[in-house]
């Protein structure tokens, strides 16, 4: 899960007693930061709560950057139990970056019946590869063993999006308001609600087909095709079907994270359509 910095004490130091927290020190003018950021965002999304990503803009949070001796960016620090456990400076490709984070997850000791990190990661990878039939029984087993695993429930709800979006909504309602996964659960709930509406008899309109194509893409978890269709609807008829395309597009943005490559692909065009 990824967060923009609001409270370093709470989001990083306190949270790192529960799961590892990766802090990305960056700035808008930094080219390597723009390359590294989307990779970290992607990995954080796949992790589904096994570790957190916190983005720290060094221009907006100069005092924190100075406290941690940031002299070159991108600088990445991994916090465990309130302290820096590992760090590096500069760009790293996805494979070594995944291995670097994974080495710290493997050394983490689950508490209070928490899921083994590799099991949640395995489920997330299955979902990413479209192997939903394999991911579902694994997640059902994890939830049976630990019903309070909100990260597993979030992944389970994403699996249900394809075959049973109503049950997906039901599962997401079980994520408590205070859980770190709640913002992602709210976004996915809006997405699942849109999928439920895919059988609705929408009014005849030139954009109707685009809306239905987008909703069908959602059910397949084809975020790229869904956003492309919703942008088309929003540009041409932003209030069609009560603004469903715009609202669902925003939910996808929140669920994937602002630095996800697919979000980045459509962000400017979609924002322009919403504000026109």
C-alpha positions in Angstrom: 0.0 0.0 0.0 1.2 3.5 -0.9 0.7 6.7 1.0 1.8 10.3 0.5 3.3 11.6 3.7 1.0 13.1 6.3 2.4 12.1 9.6 5.9 10.6 9.7 5.6 9.4 13.3 2.4 7.5 12.6 2.9 6.4 9.0 6.5 5.3 9.3 7.9 5.0 12.8 4.8 3.5 14.5 3.6 1.6 11.5 7.0 -0.1 11.1 6.4 -2.0 14.3 3.6 -3.8 12.4 5.0 -4.2 8.9 8.1 -3.0 7.1 7.7 0.5 5.7 9.6 1.6 2.6 10.2 5.4 2.4 10.9 6.9 -1.0 12.5 10.3 -0.8 11.9 12.0 -4.1 11.4 15.4 -5.8 9.4 16.4 -8.9 12.5 17.6 -10.8 14.4 14.3 -10.3 14.4 12.1 -13.4 15.5 8.8 -11.7 12.8 9.4 -9.1 10.2 9.4 -11.9 11.6 6.0 -13.1 11.8 4.4 -9.6 8.5 5.7 -8.2 6.1 3.7 -10.5 8.0 0.5 -9.8 7.8 1.0 -6.0 4.1 1.8 -6.4 3.5 -1.4 -8.4 5.3 -3.6 -5.9 3.4 -1.9 -3.0 0.1 -2.6 -4.7 1.0 -6.3 -5.2 2.1 -6.6 -1.6 -1.5 -5.9 -0.4 -0.5 -4.6 3.0 2.5 -6.9 3.8 4.6 -3.7 3.6 3.8 0.0 3.2 5.3 2.6 0.9 5.4 6.2 2.0 6.4 8.9 -0.4 8.3 11.9 1.0 8.7 14.9 -1.3 12.0 16.4 -0.1 11.0 19.9 -1.2 7.9 19.8 0.8 9.4 18.0 3.8 12.9 19.4 3.9 13.2 19.0 7.7 12.6 15.2 7.5 15.0 14.9 4.6 17.6 16.7 6.6 17.0 14.5 9.7 17.7 11.4 7.7 20.7 13.0 5.9 19.2 12.9 2.4 21.9 14.4 0.1 21.0 12.6 -3.1 17.8 11.3 -4.5 16.0 9.0 -5.1 16.9 7.7 -1.6 15.0 4.7 -0.3 15.0 3.6 3.3 13.3 0.6 4.8 12.1 0.9 8.4 11.6 -2.0 10.8 10.6 -1.5 14.5 10.9 2.3 14.3 14.4 2.4 12.8 16.1 2.2 9.4 16.9 -1.4 8.7 18.3 -1.0 5.2 18.7 1.7 2.5 20.0 2.6 -0.9 20.5 5.6 -3.1 19.7 5.9 -6.9 17.6 3.9 -9.3 17.1 0.1 -9.2 15.3 -2.0 -11.7 12.2 -4.0 -10.7 13.8 -7.5 -10.2 16.6 -6.5 -7.8 14.2 -4.1 -6.1 11.7 -6.9 -5.6 14.4 -9.1 -4.2 15.7 -6.4 -1.8 12.2 -5.8 -0.3 11.5 -9.6 -0.3 14.6 -10.3 1.7 13.2 -8.1 4.5 9.7 -9.7 4.3 11.3 -13.2 4.6 13.0 -12.1 7.8 9.8 -10.7 9.3 8.3 -12.8 12.1 4.5 -12.9 11.9 2.6 -12.1 15.1 -0.9 -12.8 16.3 -1.6 -15.3 13.6 -0.6 -13.0 10.8 -0.2 -14.6 7.4 3.2 -15.8 6.2 4.5 -13.0 3.9 5.2 -15.4 1.0 1.6 -16.7 1.0 0.0 -13.3 0.5 2.7 -12.4 -2.1 2.0 -15.7 -3.9 -1.7 -14.9 -4.0 -1.1 -11.4 -5.2 1.2 -12.7 -8.0 -1.5 -15.2 -9.0 -4.1 -12.4 -9.3 -1.7 -10.3 -11.3 -1.1 -13.2 -13.7 -4.9 -13.7 -14.0 -4.8 -17.1 -12.2 -7.8 -16.3 -10.1 -9.0 -19.9 -9.7 -5.6 -20.7 -8.0 -5.6 -17.6 -5.8 -9.2 -18.1 -4.5 -8.7 -21.3 -2.4 -5.3 -19.9 -1.1 -7.0 -16.7 0.1 -10.0 -18.6 1.5 -7.6 -20.8 3.6 -5.7 -17.7 4.8 -8.9 -16.0 5.9 -10.2 -19.2 7.6 -7.0 -19.2 9.6 -6.9 -15.5 10.2 -10.3 -13.7 9.7 -8.6 -10.4 10.7 -6.2 -10.4 7.8 -7.5 -7.3 6.0 -4.9 -7.6 3.3 -6.0 -11.1 2.4 -9.6 -10.0 2.4 -8.9 -7.2 0.0 -7.2 -9.6 -2.4 -10.1 -12.0 -2.0 -12.6 -9.2 -2.8 -10.6 -8.5 -6.0 -10.8 -12.2 -7.0 -14.6 -12.1 -6.5 -14.9 -9.0 -8.7 -15.0 -11.3 -11.8 -17.6 -13.9 -10.7 -19.5 -12.4 -7.8 -19.2 -8.6 -7.4 -22.0 -8.5 -4.8 -20.1 -10.9 -2.6 -17.0 -8.7 -3.2 -18.9 -5.8 -1.7 -20.0 -7.9 1.2 -16.4 -9.0 1.9 -15.1 -5.4 1.7 -17.7 -4.3 4.3 -15.8 -6.5 6.8 -12.7 -4.3 6.7 -12.9 -2.0 9.7 -12.8 1.8 9.3 -9.6 2.1 11.3 -7.7 -0.5 9.1 -4.9 0.7 6.9 -6.5 -1.2 4.0 -9.8 0.8 4.4 -9.1 3.4 1.7 -8.3 0.7 -0.8 -11.4 -1.3 0.3 -13.6 1.8 -0.3 -12.2 2.3 -3.8 -12.6 -1.4 -4.7 -16.2 -1.3 -3.3 -17.0 1.5 -5.8 -15.5 -0.6 -8.6 -17.5 -3.7 -7.6 -20.7 -1.6 -7.4 -20.0 -0.4 -10.9 -19.6 -4.1 -12.1 -23.0 -4.9 -10.4 -24.5 -2.1 -12.5 -23.2 -3.6 -15.8 -26.5 -5.4 -16.3 -28.5 -2.2 -16.0 -30.5 -1.0 -18.9 -28.7 2.3 -19.6 -30.4 4.9 -21.8 -29.6 4.9 -25.5 -26.7 7.2 -26.2 -23.6 7.3 -28.5 -21.4 6.7 -25.4 -23.5 3.8 -24.1 -21.3 1.2 -25.8 -18.1 2.8 -24.3 -19.6 2.6 -20.8 -20.6 -1.0 -21.2 -17.2 -1.9 -22.6 -15.6 -0.2 -19.6 -17.8 -2.1 -17.2 -17.0 -5.4 -19.0 -13.3 -4.6 -18.7 -13.7 -4.0 -15.0 -15.1 -7.5 -14.6 -12.0 -8.9 -16.3 -9.8 -6.6 -14.2 -8.5 -5.0 -17.4 -7.8 -1.7 -15.8 -6.2 -0.3 -18.9 -9.2 -1.0 -21.2 -11.7 0.1 -18.4 -10.0 3.5 -17.9 -9.7 4.0 -21.7 -13.5 3.5 -22.0 -14.4 5.7 -19.0 -12.2 8.5 -20.3 -14.0 8.4 -23.6 -17.4 8.6 -21.9 -16.3 11.3 -19.5 -14.9 13.5 -22.3 -18.1 13.2 -24.4 -20.9 12.9 -21.8 -19.6 13.3 -18.3 -23.0 13.1 -16.6 -24.2 10.1 -18.6 -25.6 7.4 -16.2 -25.2 9.8 -13.3 -21.5 10.2 -13.9 -20.8 6.5 -13.4 -17.7 6.6 -15.7 -16.1 9.4 -13.9 -16.8 8.1 -10.4 -15.5 4.6 -11.4 -12.4 6.0 -13.1 -11.5 7.9 -9.9 -12.0 4.8 -7.9 -9.6 2.9 -10.1 -7.1 5.7 -9.7 -7.4 5.4 -5.9 -7.2 1.6 -5.9 -4.1 1.3 -8.2 -2.3 4.4 -6.7 -1.5 7.6 -8.4 1.9 6.4 -9.5 0.8 3.2 -11.2 1.8 3.1 -14.9 -1.8 2.7 -16.1 -3.0 5.6 -13.9 -0.1 7.7 -15.2 -1.2 6.8 -18.8 -4.7 8.3 -18.4 -4.3 10.8 -15.6 -4.0 14.1 -17.5 -6.6 13.2 -20.1 -9.0 12.0 -17.4 -8.5 15.0 -15.1 -9.0 17.3 -18.0 -12.3 15.6 -18.9 -13.5 15.8 -15.3 -12.7 19.5 -15.0 -14.1 20.6 -18.4 
